[in-house]
Amino acid sequence: MSDITGTLDPGKSADLIAVDGDPLVDPTAVQRVGYVMVGGKPIPMKD
């Protein structure tokens, strides 16, 4: 699996989120998701 997952590198699959804030300092930051990527493809966010 390490050849397709585990790091953000070209050719690997990626599931990730970007949040507004630092969740290590403010755990509620994970409630403010600004960007989602699943399987290396961006997911449109609703307004």
Distance bins in CASP14 RR format, pairs under 12 A and 6 or more apart:
PFRMAT RR
TARGET T0000
AUTHOR 0000-0000-0000
RMODE 2
METHOD distances of the structure
MODEL  1
1 7 0 0 0 0 0 1 0 0 0 0 0
1 12 0 0 0 0 0 1 0 0 0 0 0
1 13 0 0 0 0 1 0 0 0 0 0 0
2 9 0 0 0 0 0 1 0 0 0 0 0
2 12 0 0 0 0 1 0 0 0 0 0 0
2 13 0 0 0 0 0 1 0 0 0 0 0
3 9 0 0 0 0 1 0 0 0 0 0 0
3 11 0 0 0 0 1 0 0 0 0 0 0
3 12 1 0 0 1 0 0 0 0 0 0 0
3 13 0 0 0 0 0 1 0 0 0 0 0
4 10 0 0 0 0 0 1 0 0 0 0 0
4 11 1 0 0 1 0 0 0 0 0 0 0
4 12 1 0 1 0 0 0 0 0 0 0 0
4 13 1 0 1 0 0 0 0 0 0 0 0
4 14 0 0 0 0 0 1 0 0 0 0 0
4 15 0 0 0 0 0 1 0 0 0 0 0
4 39 0 0 0 0 0 1 0 0 0 0 0
4 40 0 0 0 0 0 1 0 0 0 0 0
5 11 0 0 0 0 0 1 0 0 0 0 0
5 12 1 0 0 1 0 0 0 0 0 0 0
5 13 1 0 1 0 0 0 0 0 0 0 0
5 14 0 0 0 0 1 0 0 0 0 0 0
5 15 0 0 0 0 1 0 0 0 0 0 0
5 16 0 0 0 0 0 1 0 0 0 0 0
5 39 0 0 0 0 1 0 0 0 0 0 0
5 40 0 0 0 0 0 1 0 0 0 0 0
6 12 1 0 0 1 0 0 0 0 0 0 0
6 13 0 0 0 0 1 0 0 0 0 0 0
6 14 0 0 0 0 1 0 0 0 0 0 0
6 15 0 0 0 0 0 1 0 0 0 0 0
6 16 0 0 0 0 0 1 0 0 0 0 0
7 13 0 0 0 0 0 1 0 0 0 0 0
7 14 0 0 0 0 1 0 0 0 0 0 0
7 16 0 0 0 0 0 1 0 0 0 0 0
8 14 1 0 1 0 0 0 0 0 0 0 0
8 15 0 0 0 0 0 1 0 0 0 0 0
8 16 1 0 0 1 0 0 0 0 0 0 0
8 37 0 0 0 0 1 0 0 0 0 0 0
8 39 0 0 0 0 0 1 0 0 0 0 0
8 40 0 0 0 0 1 0 0 0 0 0 0
9 40 0 0 0 0 0 1 0 0 0 0 0
10 40 0 0 0 0 0 1 0 0 0 0 0
11 39 0 0 0 0 0 1 0 0 0 0 0
11 40 0 0 0 0 1 0 0 0 0 0 0
12 37 0 0 0 0 0 1 0 0 0 0 0
12 39 0 0 0 0 1 0 0 0 0 0 0
12 40 0 0 0 0 1 0 0 0 0 0 0
13 37 0 0 0 0 1 0 0 0 0 0 0
13 38 0 0 0 0 1 0 0 0 0 0 0
13 39 1 0 1 0 0 0 0 0 0 0 0
13 40 1 0 0 1 0 0 0 0 0 0 0
13 41 0 0 0 0 1 0 0 0 0 0 0
14 35 0 0 0 0 0 1 0 0 0 0 0
14 36 0 0 0 0 0 1 0 0 0 0 0
14 37 1 0 1 0 0 0 0 0 0 0 0
14 38 0 0 0 0 1 0 0 0 0 0 0
14 39 1 0 1 0 0 0 0 0 0 0 0
14 40 1 0 1 0 0 0 0 0 0 0 0
14 41 0 0 0 0 1 0 0 0 0 0 0
14 42 0 0 0 0 0 1 0 0 0 0 0
14 43 0 0 0 0 0 1 0 0 0 0 0
15 35 0 0 0 0 0 1 0 0 0 0 0
15 36 0 0 0 0 1 0 0 0 0 0 0
15 37 1 0 0 1 0 0 0 0 0 0 0
15 38 1 0 1 0 0 0 0 0 0 0 0
15 39 1 0 1 0 0 0 0 0 0 0 0
15 40 1 0 0 1 0 0 0 0 0 0 0
15 41 0 0 0 0 1 0 0 0 0 0 0
15 42 0 0 0 0 0 1 0 0 0 0 0
15 43 0 0 0 0 1 0 0 0 0 0 0
16 33 0 0 0 0 0 1 0 0 0 0 0
16 34 0 0 0 0 0 1 0 0 0 0 0
16 35 0 0 0 0 1 0 0 0 0 0 0
16 36 1 0 0 1 0 0 0 0 0 0 0
16 37 1 0 1 0 0 0 0 0 0 0 0
16 38 0 0 0 0 1 0 0 0 0 0 0
16 39 0 0 0 0 1 0 0 0 0 0 0
16 40 0 0 0 0 1 0 0 0 0 0 0
16 41 0 0 0 0 0 1 0 0 0 0 0
16 42 0 0 0 0 0 1 0 0 0 0 0
16 43 0 0 0 0 0 1 0 0 0 0 0
17 23 0 0 0 0 0 1 0 0 0 0 0
17 29 0 0 0 0 0 1 0 0 0 0 0
17 30 1 0 0 1 0 0 0 0 0 0 0
17 31 0 0 0 0 0 1 0 0 0 0 0
17 32 0 0 0 0 0 1 0 0 0 0 0
17 33 1 0 1 0 0 0 0 0 0 0 0
17 34 1 0 0 1 0 0 0 0 0 0 0
17 35 1 0 0 1 0 0 0 0 0 0 0
17 36 1 0 1 0 0 0 0 0 0 0 0
17 37 1 0 0 1 0 0 0 0 0 0 0
17 38 0 0 0 0 1 0 0 0 0 0 0
17 42 0 0 0 0 0 1 0 0 0 0 0
17 43 0 0 0 0 1 0 0 0 0 0 0
17 45 0 0 0 0 0 1 0 0 0 0 0
18 29 0 0 0 0 0 1 0 0 0 0 0
18 30 0 0 0 0 0 1 0 0 0 0 0
18 32 0 0 0 0 1 0 0 0 0 0 0
18 33 1 0 0 1 0 0 0 0 0 0 0
18 34 1 0 1 0 0 0 0 0 0 0 0
18 35 1 1 0 0 0 0 0 0 0 0 0
18 36 0 0 0 0 1 0 0 0 0 0 0
18 37 0 0 0 0 1 0 0 0 0 0 0
18 42 0 0 0 0 0 1 0 0 0 0 0
18 43 0 0 0 0 0 1 0 0 0 0 0
18 45 0 0 0 0 0 1 0 0 0 0 0
19 25 0 0 0 0 0 1 0 0 0 0 0
19 26 0 0 0 0 1 0 0 0 0 0 0
19 27 0 0 0 0 0 1 0 0 0 0 0
19 28 0 0 0 0 1 0 0 0 0 0 0
19 29 1 0 1 0 0 0 0 0 0 0 0
19 30 1 0 1 0 0 0 0 0 0 0 0
19 31 0 0 0 0 1 0 0 0 0 0 0
19 32 1 0 1 0 0 0 0 0 0 0 0
19 33 1 0 1 0 0 0 0 0 0 0 0
19 34 1 0 0 1 0 0 0 0 0 0 0
19 35 0 0 0 0 1 0 0 0 0 0 0
19 36 0 0 0 0 0 1 0 0 0 0 0
20 26 0 0 0 0 1 0 0 0 0 0 0
20 28 0 0 0 0 0 1 0 0 0 0 0
20 29 1 0 0 1 0 0 0 0 0 0 0
20 30 0 0 0 0 1 0 0 0 0 0 0
20 31 0 0 0 0 1 0 0 0 0 0 0
20 32 1 0 1 0 0 0 0 0 0 0 0
20 33 0 0 0 0 1 0 0 0 0 0 0
20 34 1 0 0 1 0 0 0 0 0 0 0
20 35 0 0 0 0 1 0 0 0 0 0 0
21 27 0 0 0 0 0 1 0 0 0 0 0
21 28 0 0 0 0 1 0 0 0 0 0 0
21 29 1 0 1 0 0 0 0 0 0 0 0
21 30 0 0 0 0 1 0 0 0 0 0 0
21 31 0 0 0 0 0 1 0 0 0 0 0
21 32 1 0 0 1 0 0 0 0 0 0 0
21 33 0 0 0 0 0 1 0 0 0 0 0
21 34 0 0 0 0 0 1 0 0 0 0 0
22 28 0 0 0 0 0 1 0 0 0 0 0
22 29 1 0 0 1 0 0 0 0 0 0 0
22 30 0 0 0 0 0 1 0 0 0 0 0
22 32 0 0 0 0 0 1 0 0 0 0 0
23 29 1 0 1 0 0 0 0 0 0 0 0
23 30 1 0 1 0 0 0 0 0 0 0 0
23 31 0 0 0 0 1 0 0 0 0 0 0
23 32 0 0 0 0 1 0 0 0 0 0 0
23 33 0 0 0 0 0 1 0 0 0 0 0
24 30 0 0 0 0 0 1 0 0 0 0 0
26 32 0 0 0 0 1 0 0 0 0 0 0
32 45 0 0 0 0 0 1 0 0 0 0 0
33 43 0 0 0 0 0 1 0 0 0 0 0
33 45 1 0 0 1 0 0 0 0 0 0 0
33 46 0 0 0 0 0 1 0 0 0 0 0
34 42 0 0 0 0 0 1 0 0 0 0 0
34 43 0 0 0 0 0 1 0 0 0 0 0
34 44 0 0 0 0 0 1 0 0 0 0 0
34 45 1 0 0 1 0 0 0 0 0 0 0
34 46 0 0 0 0 0 1 0 0 0 0 0
34 47 0 0 0 0 0 1 0 0 0 0 0
35 41 0 0 0 0 0 1 0 0 0 0 0
35 42 1 0 0 1 0 0 0 0 0 0 0
35 43 0 0 0 0 1 0 0 0 0 0 0
35 44 0 0 0 0 0 1 0 0 0 0 0
35 45 1 0 0 1 0 0 0 0 0 0 0
36 42 1 0 0 1 0 0 0 0 0 0 0
36 43 1 0 1 0 0 0 0 0 0 0 0
36 44 0 0 0 0 1 0 0 0 0 0 0
36 45 1 0 0 1 0 0 0 0 0 0 0
36 46 0 0 0 0 0 1 0 0 0 0 0
37 43 1 0 0 1 0 0 0 0 0 0 0
37 44 0 0 0 0 0 1 0 0 0 0 0
37 45 0 0 0 0 0 1 0 0 0 0 0
38 44 0 0 0 0 0 1 0 0 0 0 0
END
